[in-house]
């Protein structure tokens, strides 16, 4: 793709930000499942899982609203949830629920998700500043 060209995405599952958020969530699920201490600390577990689930959910919801302004707002919410989940993972390391090494893949997915989400948010801001109207593209796969 040339600089300045845009790629049309028809499904939120095709967004790199969502894919990284989903991988982050799966890693968090694995960590909690594999830790008897984290699994039995119901408050900690609930807060961590809710924050991890919220990242991908907000990216999807924002995308499906078909509004650059709404999408940008939901990306901000997703980034906030990502920060919360990463903070709780760090708490889990301090509490002895997880090792730093075990959390490394989740943190890597989180970093990639944050980078992709910030870039996606910037693209929505640029689109809004351009004054163009967003249209529903026809999905060639249907």
C-alpha positions in Angstrom: 0.0 0.0 0.0 1.3 3.5 -0.9 1.6 6.3 1.6 -1.7 8.2 1.7 -3.7 5.2 0.6 -6.3 3.9 3.0 -7.3 0.3 3.6 -11.0 -0.4 4.1 -11.8 -2.7 7.0 -15.1 -4.4 7.0 -15.0 -6.3 10.3 -13.5 -5.2 13.6 -11.8 -8.6 13.8 -9.6 -7.4 10.9 -8.2 -4.5 13.0 -4.7 -5.1 14.3 -5.7 -3.2 17.5 -8.6 -5.6 18.1 -6.4 -8.7 17.3 -3.8 -7.6 19.8 -6.4 -6.8 22.4 -7.9 -10.2 22.0 -4.5 -11.9 22.3 -3.9 -9.8 25.4 -7.2 -10.9 26.9 -6.4 -14.6 26.2 -3.0 -14.3 27.8 -4.6 -12.7 30.9 -7.2 -15.6 31.0 -4.3 -18.1 30.8 -2.4 -16.4 33.6 -5.4 -16.3 35.9 -6.3 -19.9 35.1 -2.7 -21.1 35.8 -2.4 -19.3 39.1 -4.3 -20.8 42.0 -3.6 -17.7 44.1 -5.1 -15.3 41.4 -8.0 -17.7 40.8 -9.0 -17.7 44.5 -8.7 -13.9 45.0 -12.1 -13.3 43.6 -12.0 -9.5 43.8 -8.6 -9.3 42.1 -9.6 -11.9 39.5 -12.8 -10.1 38.7 -11.2 -6.7 38.3 -8.4 -8.1 36.1 -10.6 -10.1 33.9 -13.1 -7.3 33.4 -10.4 -4.8 32.5 -8.8 -7.3 30.0 -12.2 -8.1 28.4 -13.1 -4.4 28.1 -10.2 -3.6 25.8 -11.3 -5.7 22.8 -15.0 -5.1 23.6 -14.5 -1.3 23.4 -12.6 -1.4 20.1 -15.3 -3.6 18.6 -18.1 -1.4 19.9 -16.5 1.8 18.7 -15.9 0.3 15.2 -19.5 -0.9 14.9 -20.9 2.6 15.7 -19.7 3.7 12.2 -18.7 7.2 13.5 -15.1 8.4 13.6 -15.9 10.5 16.7 -17.5 7.6 18.5 -14.7 5.2 17.4 -12.1 7.6 18.7 -13.9 7.9 22.0 -14.1 4.1 22.4 -10.5 3.7 21.5 -9.7 6.1 24.4 -11.8 3.9 26.7 -10.0 0.8 25.4 -6.6 2.3 26.1 -7.8 3.2 29.6 -8.9 -0.4 30.2 -5.6 -1.6 28.9 -3.7 0.5 31.3 -5.9 -0.7 34.1 -5.4 -4.4 33.2 -1.6 -3.9 32.8 -1.5 -2.3 36.3 -3.4 -5.1 37.8 -1.0 -7.6 36.2 1.9 -5.7 37.8 0.0 -5.9 41.1 -0.3 -9.7 40.6 3.4 -9.9 40.2 4.0 -8.0 43.4 1.4 -10.2 45.2 3.2 -13.3 44.0 0.4 -14.5 41.8 2.4 -14.3 38.6 6.0 -14.2 37.6 7.4 -11.4 35.5 8.4 -13.9 32.9 4.9 -15.4 32.7 3.4 -12.0 32.2 5.8 -11.0 29.4 3.7 -12.2 26.5 0.6 -10.3 27.9 2.7 -7.1 28.2 4.0 -7.5 24.7 0.4 -7.9 23.3 -0.6 -4.9 25.4 2.2 -2.8 24.0 1.3 -3.8 20.4 -2.4 -3.1 21.1 -1.6 0.3 22.5 0.5 1.3 19.5 -2.1 0.1 17.0 -5.0 1.8 19.0 -3.2 5.1 19.1 -2.4 5.0 15.4 -6.0 4.1 14.7 -7.2 6.9 16.9 -5.0 9.3 15.0 -6.4 8.1 11.7 -9.9 8.8 13.0 -8.9 12.3 14.0 -7.3 12.9 10.6 -10.5 11.7 8.9 -12.6 14.0 11.0 -10.4 17.0 10.2 -10.6 16.2 6.5 -14.3 16.9 6.5 -15.1 13.8 4.5 -18.3 11.9 5.1 -18.0 8.3 6.1 -19.9 5.9 3.9 -20.7 2.3 4.3 -18.6 0.4 1.9 -20.0 -2.7 0.3 -18.3 -5.8 1.6 -17.0 -7.6 -1.4 -17.2 -10.9 0.5 -20.9 -10.9 0.7 
